[in-house]
Amino acid sequence: MTDLTTMWGDGGLRRIPLLRFDEAGLLDRVRVWVLEVTHVLLAVPCLLVLILTLVGWPTATVFVGLLLLHLAVPASAQLTRLHRYLAASALQQPVEHGGYKRTDQRGLAAVGGRPWTWLQDPRRWLDLAFTAFACTGGFALSIIVVALPAAAITDVVLSIALTNPWWLLLVPLDLVLWWILTPLLSRVRAVTTAAMFGSTRAAQLELRVAAVAESRAETLDHSAAEIRRIERDLHDGAQARIVSLGMNIGLAEELLYRDPQAAAALLAEARQTTTDALEDLRGVVRSIHPPVLADRGLAGAVEALASSLSLPVTTRVDLPRPIPAPVETAVYFAIAEALANVVKHADAQRAWVRLEFREGWLRAEIGDDGEGGAAVGAGSGLAGVVRRLRSFDGTLSIDSPSGGPTTVVVEVPCAS
């Protein structure tokens, strides 16, 4: 499917001025015209699905009705999904649906069970209502946009065919109406589509609250797992060494007068145990908040991380203002995990890291010239990074075709 978001650019229908008569305005209206031609073409399957659905429900008690419903209802879902995509691309805002009720039946039981689930699902009825709109009111809005240029061409043809120049007087009127009405009618249709599916500000806030609740739950799970890991590291590392240290010192006290050489050996071992315990504690601290972040900031920490790897890593950092410490830590660990994957799995000759602010977002790009094929959840450890970033409304995306190169992009909203 063509990415209409790229085709529209920033703003979509909202940014088309009505009375700007220039090349950009013409290009905008051609884009809208193509969109409305698509809507007109989609009205035909929408009408067919509407008829099949209206015939299928009253006859659902027989096999023919069930067959019609199993054809029409899924088709209606796909058509409404396509219309939502078109509206979202034109408006440059998401047009959410909310999801359907699950149908857990399998096999022959699903043939009779699914229609019962569909009957109780308000989202399925919303799909039906939208298909009705798409082939009636929506079709009327779109056909006006499509027909006005055709009317201007028809006027020219009639003027030539009938040798009557009066028809040419209608051409400017048709074109002016097309110029003014095209963005207006297309926006009315897109806004109506968004409103029918509940993509109002309240609905978007509901989705946002749900996303925040999910992120909070994931953050709590991640925090609990981190606490358990820290407890385990302390128990198996520093705590065990400190217990051993106490025992060695106790034995040294007993042997101090009876066997000074044995006591000295125990004290030397205790000193080494102290050093090892201190190193274990430093390792635990590094896993919570690397000291290099506190000492040198994110830019210095990333450069130090890059210089410690076994392959050349180019860094480019443009961070003109300070970064909040929690965001700094999350982005640092994301970069560290991505670079660790490069070393372990990519078979790369070089890598690069770019850090910058972009329109209120802290953006980190980590790339390599390796063999590609990286993915979240493919044993790379990036799934944990994604969970950590979600608590900051951050995202992680991967572009890693087979054969490379691989690019990992981390973006986190970041106020100064």
Secondary structure by P-SEA (a helix, b strand, c coil): ccccccccccccccccccccccaaaaaaaaaaaaaaaaaaaaaaaaaaaaaaaaaaaaacccaaaaaaaaacaaaaaaaaaaaaaaaaaaacccccccccccccccccccaaaaaaaaaacaaaaaaaaaaaaaacaaaaaaaaaacaaaaaaaaaaaaaaacccccccaaaaaaaaaacaaaaaaaaaaaaaaaaacccaaaaaaaaaaaaaaaaaaaaaaaaaaaaaaaaaaaacaaaaaaaaaaaaaaaaaaccccaaaaaaaaaaaaaaaaaaaaaaaaaaaaacccccccccaaaaaaaaaaacccbbbbbbbbcccccaaaaaaaaaaaaaaaaaaaccccccccbbbbbbccccbbbbbbccccccccccccccaaaaaaaaaaacbbbbbbccccccbbbbbbbbccc
